[in-house]
């Protein structure tokens, strides 16, 4: 059977009604091939036609994406180890990045603080400088900061891997269009979903298993106990990958997830060296760039000249006050940095800060900084 014919059967089987990755592999193991599995189930389940599968291959090809089978040599070897490994991956970008020796996933909340995003980008940058691949899910907040920091490395040509919870031709969230294009140019995009698949809540837990499966270790930075990041960490632990966690202030809801993981035995991370030392056994020979001391603003707008950052939604959910509170932390944030990163004019931010201070939600700190009061937010 030709490879193209086999790919058609693979596309048809994984897109059959009620067939997920686990059942797919069980059926192939039992019947010996995708073609025989389709023949066995065709009278019981709805199976896509060969014409539809041919059109799907054409749609992917026209978009510049490749459909990889789990049997292909280019398929990521770490991901293939999962019992629910995606039978097919839609890939766009540089396929060679799927076989890097060491991969680290950085994950966390969409509503990340400025300091959380800065720390994430710094860790991602330093990992990239040390030839470690950074993986994340291209969501708002921590995910976007991870991709941006990685791509700022290697003289602003660093690679990164983004795992999508949509079809590979669907950008989600929409404000990440620029980031999506940059990752296509410098790294690689991955999805297990057919072309044109829109964002659905059920897609993202499945996306998270791919993030964990591609990685040697998962680092959680700012996440609630019930977040998708904790799902990713749980999957990583179950499949034998190392879980790392950045500790946070106990009264901050976004610290609940990382602190919980630390109590469960995750490796405490304060900087990239903690991760690198774990895998390299202290052989930390690459001197890190001093760019952070020379350019203190590059993590606000790296990679492009746009005023709006890619990792912050221009269509904010909730009130402007809530948006500012999401950006803050108990450690304190410079007001000028807050203004630059939240896409509001200066007078609006200053007025909202006054109102938040009167409501006892923030406090002023020396050095033109503001911080959350430390009272737990619901």
Long-range contacts (C-beta under 8 A, 24 or more apart in sequence): 1-33, 1-35, 4-57, 6-33, 6-34, 6-35, 6-69, 7-53, 7-57, 7-67, 7-69, 8-50, 8-53, 8-54, 8-57, 9-33, 9-34, 9-35, 9-38, 9-53, 10-34, 10-69, 10-87, 10-88, 11-48, 11-53, 11-56, 11-57, 11-67, 11-88, 12-38, 12-47, 12-48, 12-49, 12-50, 12-52, 12-53, 13-37, 13-38, 13-47, 13-87, 14-87, 14-88, 15-48, 15-53, 15-194, 16-41, 16-45, 16-46, 16-47, 16-48, 17-45, 17-46, 17-47, 18-45, 19-45, 20-84, 21-84, 21-85, 21-86, 21-87, 21-192, 22-83, 22-84, 24-87, 25-83, 25-84, 25-85, 25-87, 56-194, 56-195, 59-169, 59-195, 59-196, 60-90, 60-168, 60-195, 63-92, 63-168, 63-169, 63-195, 64-92, 65-90, 65-91, 65-92, 65-168, 65-169, 65-189, 65-195, 66-90, 66-91, 66-92, 66-95, 67-91, 68-95, 74-98, 74-99, 76-213, 76-214, 78-103, 78-213, 78-214, 78-215, 78-216, 79-210, 79-213, 79-214, 81-213, 81-239, 82-209, 82-213, 82-239, 84-209, 85-213, 86-192, 86-210, 88-192, 89-190, 89-191, 89-192, 90-167, 90-168, 90-190, 90-191, 90-192, 90-193, 90-194, 90-195, 91-168, 91-188, 91-189, 91-190, 92-168, 92-184, 92-188, 92-189, 93-183, 93-184, 93-185, 93-186, 93-187, 93-188, 93-189, 94-159, 94-187, 94-188, 95-188, 97-133, 97-159, 97-161, 97-187, 97-188, 98-161, 98-188, 98-190, 100-131, 100-132, 100-133, 101-131, 102-131, 102-132, 102-133, 102-216, 102-279, 103-132, 103-133, 103-134, 103-135, 103-161, 103-214, 103-215, 103-216, 104-132, 104-133, 104-134, 104-135, 104-215, 104-216, 104-217, 104-218, 104-219, 104-275, 105-134, 105-135, 105-136, 105-211, 105-212, 105-214, 105-215, 105-217, 105-218, 105-219, 105-232, 105-236, 106-134, 106-135, 106-136, 106-142, 106-143, 106-146, 106-219, 106-221, 107-136, 107-137, 107-142, 107-143, 107-146, 107-208, 107-211, 107-218, 107-219, 107-220, 107-221, 107-223, 107-228, 107-229, 107-232, 107-233, 108-141, 108-142, 108-143, 108-220, 108-221, 108-222, 108-223, 108-227, 108-229, 108-254, 109-141, 109-142, 109-222, 109-223, 109-224, 109-227, 109-229, 109-254, 110-139, 110-140, 110-141, 110-142, 110-143, 111-140, 111-141, 111-254, 111-326, 112-140, 112-141, 112-142, 112-145, 112-221, 112-222, 112-254, 112-311, 112-326, 113-222, 113-254, 113-326, 113-327, 113-328, 113-329, 113-333, 114-327, 114-328, 114-329, 114-333, 114-337, 114-338, 114-341, 115-329, 115-331, 115-333, 116-141, 116-142, 116-145, 116-221, 116-222, 116-254, 116-329, 117-141, 117-142, 117-144, 117-145, 117-299, 117-311, 118-145, 118-299, 119-221, 119-246, 120-145, 120-146, 120-149, 120-221, 121-145, 121-146, 121-148, 121-149, 121-152, 121-299, 121-302, 122-149, 122-271, 122-272, 122-292, 122-299, 123-149, 123-219, 123-221, 123-269, 123-271, 123-272, 123-275, 124-148, 124-149, 124-150, 124-153, 124-160, 125-149, 125-150, 125-152, 125-153, 125-158, 125-289, 125-291, 126-153, 126-271, 126-272, 126-273, 126-276, 126-288, 127-153, 127-272, 127-275, 127-276, 128-152, 128-153, 128-154, 128-158, 128-159, 128-160, 129-153, 129-154, 129-158, 129-286, 129-288, 129-289, 130-272, 130-276, 130-284, 130-286, 131-286, 132-275, 132-276, 133-159, 133-160, 133-161, 134-160, 134-161, 135-160, 135-161, 135-162, 135-163, 135-211, 135-214, 135-215, 136-160, 136-161, 136-162, 136-163, 136-211, 137-162, 137-163, 137-164, 137-165, 137-204, 137-207, 137-208, 137-211, 138-162, 138-163, 138-164, 138-172, 138-176, 138-179, 138-180, 138-183, 139-173, 140-173, 140-175, 140-176, 140-311, 140-312, 140-313, 141-222, 141-311, 142-221, 142-222, 142-223, 142-229, 143-311, 144-176, 144-179, 144-310, 144-311, 145-299, 145-311, 147-179, 147-182, 147-183, 147-187, 148-179, 148-299, 148-302, 148-303, 148-310, 148-311, 149-299, 149-302, 150-187, 151-182, 151-183, 151-186, 151-187, 151-302, 151-303, 152-291, 152-298, 152-299, 152-302, 152-303, 153-289, 156-302, 156-303, 157-186, 158-186, 159-186, 159-187, 159-188, 160-186, 160-187, 161-187, 161-188, 161-190, 161-214, 162-187, 162-188, 162-189, 162-190, 163-190, 163-191, 163-207, 163-210, 163-211, 163-214, 164-189, 164-190, 164-191, 164-193, 164-207, 165-191, 165-193, 165-199, 165-200, 165-203, 165-204, 165-206, 165-207, 166-191, 166-193, 166-197, 166-198, 166-199, 166-203, 167-191, 167-193, 167-194, 167-195, 167-196, 167-197, 167-198, 168-193, 168-195, 169-195, 169-196, 170-196, 170-197, 170-198, 170-199, 172-198, 172-199, 173-313, 175-308, 175-310, 175-312, 175-313, 175-314, 175-315, 176-310, 176-311, 178-304, 178-306, 178-310, 179-310, 179-311, 182-303, 182-304, 190-214, 204-228, 205-231, 208-232, 208-235, 209-235, 212-236, 212-239, 212-241, 213-239, 215-241, 216-241, 216-242, 216-279, 217-241, 217-242, 217-243, 217-244, 217-275, 217-278, 217-279, 218-242, 218-243, 218-244, 219-244, 219-245, 219-246, 219-269, 219-275, 220-244, 220-245, 220-246, 220-257, 220-258, 220-261, 220-266, 221-246, 221-258, 222-246, 222-248, 222-254, 222-255, 222-257, 222-258, 223-254, 223-256, 223-257, 223-258, 224-253, 224-254, 224-256, 224-257, 225-256, 225-257, 225-260, 227-257, 229-257, 230-257, 230-260, 230-261, 233-257, 233-261, 233-266, 242-267, 242-278, 243-267, 244-268, 244-269, 244-274, 244-275, 244-278, 245-269, 246-270, 249-329, 249-330, 249-331, 249-374, 251-330, 251-374, 251-375, 251-376, 252-329, 252-330, 252-372, 252-374, 252-376, 252-377, 253-376, 253-377, 253-378, 297-337, 297-340, 300-337, 300-340, 300-341, 301-340, 307-343, 308-343, 309-341, 309-343, 312-341, 312-342, 312-343, 314-343, 320-344, 320-348, 320-352, 321-352, 321-355, 321-356, 324-349, 324-352, 324-353, 324-356, 325-356, 325-361, 325-362, 325-372, 325-377, 328-362, 328-370, 328-371, 328-372, 329-371, 329-372, 330-371, 330-372, 330-373, 330-374, 331-371, 332-365, 332-369, 332-370, 332-371, 333-369, 333-370, 333-371, 334-367, 334-368, 334-369, 335-368, 335-369, 335-370, 336-368, 338-370
